[in-house]
Amino acid sequence: MKRKSKEMTIITDARQRNNITPGILVKIVLKRDQRSGKLTDGKVSEILTNSSYHPHGIKVRLSDGQVGRVKEISGE
């Protein structure tokens, strides 16, 4: 994720599990949307990936129950 401010740009890697915590806002790609790349916004309720890194993004469950891989981290 790139967060632009006047001073600097911060990039957070959505493939690293330690960058994702329950309660943060993210954009995920659902399994059915993998071909189109359509992103879905939501708040993380549970982290489903056990490993510390995944090349396609960490799998999470959103507060509304949808499951997908994190592509962008929006914030808290």
Sine and cosine of phi, psi and omega as CSV:
sin_phi,cos_phi,sin_psi,cos_psi,sin_omega,cos_omega
0.00,0.00,0.63,-0.77,0.09,-1.00
-0.93,-0.37,0.85,-0.53,0.06,-1.00
-0.92,-0.39,0.91,-0.41,-0.07,-1.00
-1.00,-0.04,0.77,-0.64,0.15,-0.99
-0.80,-0.60,0.03,-1.00,-0.03,-1.00
-0.93,0.37,-0.52,0.85,-0.08,-1.00
-1.00,-0.01,-0.68,0.73,-0.13,-0.99
-0.40,-0.92,0.22,-0.98,0.05,-1.00
-0.94,-0.34,0.76,-0.65,0.01,-1.00
-0.96,-0.30,0.78,-0.62,0.02,-1.00
-0.93,-0.37,0.82,-0.57,0.03,-1.00
-0.92,-0.40,0.81,-0.59,-0.06,-1.00
-0.99,0.14,0.89,-0.45,0.00,-1.00
-0.97,0.23,-0.06,1.00,0.02,-1.00
-1.00,-0.01,-0.15,0.99,0.02,-1.00
-0.99,-0.15,0.83,-0.56,-0.05,-1.00
-0.89,0.46,-0.56,0.83,-0.06,-1.00
-0.94,0.33,-0.16,0.99,0.07,-1.00
-1.00,0.03,-0.09,1.00,-0.09,-1.00
-0.87,-0.49,0.78,-0.62,0.04,-1.00
-0.71,-0.71,0.48,-0.88,0.06,-1.00
-0.83,0.55,0.68,-0.73,0.03,-1.00
0.97,-0.23,-0.28,0.96,-0.01,-1.00
-0.99,0.12,0.41,-0.91,0.05,-1.00
-1.00,0.02,0.73,-0.68,-0.04,-1.00
-0.66,-0.75,0.20,-0.98,0.18,-0.98
-0.88,-0.48,0.81,-0.58,-0.03,-1.00
-0.88,-0.48,0.33,-0.94,0.17,-0.99
-0.95,-0.31,0.83,-0.56,0.03,-1.00
-0.97,0.22,0.39,-0.92,0.00,-1.00
-0.81,0.59,-0.70,0.71,-0.05,-1.00
-0.94,0.34,-0.28,0.96,-0.04,-1.00
-0.97,-0.25,0.16,0.99,-0.07,-1.00
-0.88,0.48,-0.63,0.77,-0.01,-1.00
-0.92,0.38,-0.66,0.75,-0.04,-1.00
-0.99,0.13,-0.44,0.90,-0.02,-1.00
0.99,0.17,0.21,0.98,0.00,-1.00
-0.89,0.46,0.73,-0.68,-0.02,-1.00
-0.98,-0.20,0.55,-0.83,0.01,-1.00
-0.87,-0.50,0.78,-0.63,0.01,-1.00
-0.99,0.10,0.52,-0.86,0.10,-1.00
0.03,-1.00,0.06,-1.00,0.02,-1.00
-0.96,-0.28,0.75,-0.66,-0.03,-1.00
-0.93,0.36,0.80,-0.60,0.11,-0.99
-0.96,-0.29,-0.45,0.89,-0.04,-1.00
-0.44,-0.90,0.65,-0.76,0.09,-1.00
-1.00,-0.09,0.82,-0.57,-0.09,-1.00
-0.99,-0.15,-0.40,0.91,0.03,-1.00
-0.98,0.20,0.78,-0.62,0.00,-1.00
-1.00,0.06,-0.50,0.87,-0.05,-1.00
-0.96,0.27,0.35,-0.94,-0.05,-1.00
-0.98,0.22,-0.26,0.97,-0.04,-1.00
-0.55,-0.83,0.62,-0.78,0.14,-0.99
-0.62,-0.79,0.79,-0.61,-0.10,-0.99
-0.89,0.46,-0.38,0.92,-0.02,-1.00
-0.98,-0.20,0.04,1.00,-0.01,-1.00
0.94,-0.35,0.46,-0.89,-0.01,-1.00
-0.97,0.23,0.73,-0.68,0.00,-1.00
-0.99,0.13,0.75,-0.67,-0.03,-1.00
-0.70,-0.72,0.32,-0.95,0.17,-0.98
-0.94,-0.33,0.77,-0.63,0.02,-1.00
-0.99,0.13,0.22,-0.98,-0.02,-1.00
-0.89,0.46,-0.39,0.92,0.04,-1.00
-1.00,-0.01,0.06,1.00,0.09,-1.00
0.99,-0.12,-0.16,0.99,0.00,-1.00
-0.96,0.30,0.57,-0.82,-0.04,-1.00
-0.86,-0.51,0.70,-0.71,0.05,-1.00
-0.17,-0.99,-0.02,-1.00,-0.01,-1.00
-0.99,-0.16,0.71,-0.71,-0.04,-1.00
-0.94,0.34,0.79,-0.62,0.07,-1.00
-0.94,-0.35,-0.51,0.86,0.01,-1.00
-0.61,-0.79,0.57,-0.82,0.07,-1.00
-0.95,-0.32,0.86,-0.51,-0.08,-1.00
-1.00,-0.01,-0.59,0.81,0.00,-1.00
0.65,-0.76,-0.32,-0.95,-0.05,-1.00
-0.98,-0.18,0.00,0.00,0.00,0.00
